[in-house]
Amino acid sequence: MKSTHEFVEKFNDTKRKDQLNKHRQGHNDPAKKLPNKRH
């Protein structure tokens, strides 16, 4: 297993990315979502 420090760094990075994704997705509010490309 990797060192605790590496684990914490990865955990914090993942948490930060989750926050960005939630912001991008408008917190499950369709009106706040950024427009997506339609496929």
C-alpha positions, 0 to 999 in steps of 0.5 A: 500500500502507498504511503498515507501522504500519497493517499491523502493527496489523491483523496483531496484531488478526487474530492476537488474534482467531485466539487468541480463536477457538481458545479458543472452539473448544476447540483442536479438542477437542469436549469443550471446545467451548462448546455451539452452537445447533443449526439 
